[in-house]
Amino acid sequence: MDRRAFVAGTVAVLAVTLAAEAQQGGKVWLVGWLRNAPLYAPGMSAGAGALRITLRELGYVEGQNLVFEFRTADSAPDRLSEFATELVRLKVDAIVAIGPPAIRAAKQVSDSLTH
C-alpha cells in the first residue's frame, strides 16, 4: 500500500468514527497524533493537513470542537510506548499513529488496557 492510500484510509476511518459521534453537541474531541519521525512543524505534515481538511468539512474545527495532541519520538522508537501511554492517560478520543513503530506502540498500549 502506498503512503497516499494509507493516509487517505487513516483520514477516512477517523472521519467516519468522529462523524458517527457528531450529533453529541458541545463535545470537544481530543485526537492524539503519534509518530516516530521528527515533527518539525507540528501539524504541518501532509497527513495532518489532509486530516484537518477532511475533519473541517465534517464540521470539526480545531480550537472549537477539536484539539490535537502531538507526540513525536524524534527517531527514538523506544519512547513511542511512553508517548502512546501518555495519550491514553489524556483520554484522547482517537490516536492517529503514523508508521509501523508508532502503530505497534499504540496497539500494544491499547491491548494492555483491554487485557
N, C-alpha and C positions, 0 to 999 in steps of 0.2 A: 504494500500500500504506500503510495507516495505521501509526502508531507501535507500537501494541499487537501488531499482526500481525508487524511487523519484529522486535520484542523477543522475541516468542514463537518466531519462526523461528530467531533467533540462539541462544536458550537451547536449543532442540531440537537444532540442529546441534552445538553444543558438547557438550551432554549425551550425544548419540549417539557423538561422537568419543571422549570420555573413557570412556564405558561400554564401548566396544569394547576398550579397553585395561585395563579394571578388574581383570582377572584377574592382572595383574602385581603381586603383593603387595609392600608396603613402599615403593612409589614415592610420592614427594611431587610432585604436579602443580603446575606453575607456570603461571598464567594471567595474561597481560598485558591490561590494560584501558586503551584509548586513546580519548581524546575531546578535542574542541576546546573545548567549553564548560567553564567553571569547575566544579570538583567540590568544593563547599564542605564536604561531609562525606563523605570517601572511603567508597565502598561503600554509601551510604545512598540512592542513586537507585533509582527503581522498577525499572529494568533490572537493576541489581546485586542487588537484593533477590530478584527473580524467579529470577535465575541461581543465587544461593546456595540458595534453597529447592529448586529442581529438582536441583541437584547433591547437596544433603544427602539428598534422597530416594533418590538413587542410591548413597549411601554415601560421598560426598566431604565431609569435614568440614574447614572452614577451621582452620588451625593444627595439624591432624593429618596429613592426606594431601593438602591443598590450600592453596596460597598465591596470593594475588592481588598483582600489581604494578600500581599505578595510576599513569598518566601523563596529565596534562591540560595543554593548551597555553594555558589561560586566555584563550580567544578570540584567540590569536595563531597562526593556522593555519600560518605559516611554520615553527613549531617542531615540528609534528607528525612530519615526516620524521626529525628528530633523535630524538624520543622513540620512534618506531617502530624505528629502528636500535638504540637502546638496549635495547628489549625483545628484539629478535632476538639481540643480544650476550649478554643474560642467559639465552638459550636457553630462552625460555618454550615451553611445550607448545602453547599456542594464544594468539591475540590476539583479544580482543573489541574491535572498532573501532566506535565509536558516531558516526553521522553521516557524510555524504558526504566531508568533508575528511579525517577520520580513516581512513575506508575507503580513500580514494585513497592516503594516505601509507603505510598498511600494505601495500597491493597493490604500490606502487612499490618498497618495500624488499624485499618477497618476490620480485618479478620480477627485481630486480637481483641477488639471490642465486642465481637459477636460470639466469642468462644469463652 
